[in-house]
């Protein structure tokens, strides 16, 4: 069995803002593309254009409708991938040592040359973050794009996980969560970042920022100035369109009245 390091020099991970994520799946696509073309064996797709398409993904986005204690129901988009836990159960059950946690940065990886595809790590992971690649016969998981973040041939702004670089809503953040002065640590402190299922004791590195309540009175007060009409009387194209629609509406009403009179 593989041993976990007693401590790590850094704890690199993700902070995901559930208030900002719009469920566009751009992170899923970029992750699939980067990890198919670069690190490890390609991520397989089986029957991709058939009646039962399925394949291997390192990141998935789930959508849930939740009902807060007050206010209307809202949809929460929940991205999920490996959380790079401090006490990673997937590592300690691996019989070949293929799964391991790096002491230098805390990233959990799989040495695919040593992986026998037994699936014990998938059984041990409480988050469902590991997948068996059916074509390659090895376990796959998020690598935090370890081949990007240390790649000095890339521009500095690209040395982040592919999902972070791609997210159009800015819902994904990357950094060292062991450093209280890092941007991600400050973000967690300011927004009350949470662990996923902390009762399990795995101490995940990745954090989630909770969604903010919707349709609150203070939000309405903030938006009120922006809801006022820009002009009293529309001009230009909008003015012409308003008159045209008004004329059509007037004719429709007159026709209806005439039929009613007959």
N, C-alpha and C positions, 0 to 999 in steps of 0.2 A: 504494500500500500504506500501511497505517496504521502510525505510529510509536508505540512504547511510551514512556511517560514515563521519564526517567532515574532518577527516584526518586519516592516517594509520601510524603505527609505522615503517613498512617496506613496500616495493612494490616488492614482489617476482614475478618473471616472466621469460619469455624465450627470448633469442636473437637467431634468426634463420638466418643463413648465406645462402643466395640464390646463392652465388657464389660456395659454396661447396656442397650443397644438390644435390645428384645424382638421386633422385626419386626412391630409392630402396624400399620404403614403410616399411622398418624395424621398423620405429617409429610407424606406423599405427598398425602393428601386435603386437608389444610389449605393446602398449597402450590397445589394445583390450584384450589381455591376462591378463594383470595385473588388469584392471578394471572389468573384468568378474569374476575373482577369489577372489577379495578383497573388495574394497570400494563399498558400496551400493548394489542394486540388480544387477544381472548379465546383461551384455549387450546382447540383444537378437539377434538371427539370424533366419530369416523366409525363409523357402524353400531354405535352404543353398545349397542343392545339386540338386535342381530342375531347372525348366526353367526360373524362375523369382526370383533369390536370392536377398535378401535385409536384412538389419539389422541396428543396431545402432553402430555408431562409434563416438569417441570423438575427433579424429584427422584424417584428410584426406589430401592427397597430390594431387594437381592439376598440370598439365603440360601445358605450353603455349609456342608457338613459337613467339618470338618477333624480331622485326627488328630495330636495333639501327640506329641512324642517320648516322653513318659511320660503315663500316665493314659488315661482313656477318650476316645473321639471326642466332639466337641461341635459344636453348630450355631452358626455365627456369622452374624448379620444385618448386612449391609453396605450402609448408605445411600450413595448416590452422586449428586452433582450437580456443577455447575461449581465448580472449586477456586480460581478467581480467581488464577491463577498470576502470579508476578512476571514471568516471561519467557513470556508467553502466546503460543503459536504461532498461535492462532486469530485474534489481532489483526493480526499482521504479514502474514498472507496475504490479508486482506480487500481486495478490489480497489476498493471504494467508500468505505472509511473508516467503514462502518456499525458495525463492531466496534471498540471502543476501551476503554482502561483509564484510569480517572480518577486524576488526580494527587493529589486531595485525600484519597481514602480507599482507593485500590487496587481498587475494584470494577470488574469487567469487564462492560460492557453492550453492547447492540445498539441502534443507532438504526434502528428499524423503517422509518422513512420513506426511509432510504437503502439498506436491504437489498434485494438483487435475488434472494435465494434461490438463489444459485449453489451453495451447499453446501461451498465451499472451507474454511470454518472448521470444519465438521464433519469433513472429511477430515483437517485438521491437528490437531484435538484428540485426544490419545492416550487420553483417558479416556471418550470417547463421551458427553460431557456436553452436546452440542448436538443439537437436533432441529429438523427442518423442519416447520413447521406447514402441513399440506397445504391447508387452507382459506384461510389468510391468505397463504401463499406467502412467508413470512419465517422466518428462523432464530430459535429461541427458546432461552433459557438462564436459569439461576438469576440473579436480580438482587440477592440478599441482601435482598429486599423493601425496596429503596431508597426506596420510597414510604411505608414504615412507619417506618423507623428515624429519619427526620428529620421526621416528622409531629408537630408540636407540638400538634395537636388531639387526639392520642391520649394516654391516661394513660402515664406514664413506663414502667410495667412492660410496656406493649404495644409499645414502640418497639424491638422486636427482630424478626428474621425470623419469619414465621408458623410455620414448622416448629419453631423453638425454643420459641415460646410455647405450642405445642400438645402437644409431646412429653410423654406421661404418665409416662415413666420418667426424665426428666431427663437423657437421653443426649446432648442437643445443647446446645452452649454457643456464645455469640456475643460477640465483642469485638475489641479491637485487638491483633493478634499482633506488632506492631512495638514495643509497649510491654512491656518485661520485667516490669513491676510490675502489669500487668493480670491479672485473674482467669484468663483463658484461657491466658496465657503461663505463669503459675504452675502451672496444671493440666498443661500440656504438659511442663513441667520435672519435676514430681513423678511423673507417670505414664509418662514416656518416650514422649511423643507422636511420631508418625511421619508422614513424607511418603508419599503414594501414588506408587509407582514413581519414586523419587528419581534413578535412573540416567538418566532422560530429560532432566534438567537444566531442567525447566520451573519449578522452585521454587514448588510450590503453597502458597498461603497456608493453606488448610484443613489441619487435622491430624487424625489418627486416634489414639485411645488404644487400645492393644492389649488383648484380652481376657485376664483372669486365668486361671491353670490351675484346673481343677475337681477336686474330690474329693481334695485334698491332706490329709495327716495333720494339719497345723496347722489347716486349716479344720474338720476333724472335731473337734479338741480345742475349738475355739471354740464349735461348735454343740452339743457334748455336753450342757451344762446345760439346753438348751432341748428336748432329746429325752427327758428324764425325764418319766414320767407325772405329771399334775397332782395326781391323788388316787389312793390305793390302791384304793378302792372307789367306782365311779361312783354318783352320787346324782341325784335328780330324774328328768328325762326320759331322760337317758342311762342311769341306773340301771334304769328300767323297760324301756327298749329292750334293755339287756343281758340282763335276765331273760327277756324275751319271746323274743329270739333264742336264748337258751340252752335254753328250753323247746322251741322248734321243732326245734332241733338234736338235743335228746334224744329227741323223738318220732320224728324221722327215723331216728336210729340204732336205736331199739327196733324200728321196723318192718322195717328192713333185717335185724336180727338174727333176727326172727321168721320172715321169709321164708327166710333162710338155714337156719334149723333145720328148716323143713318140707322 
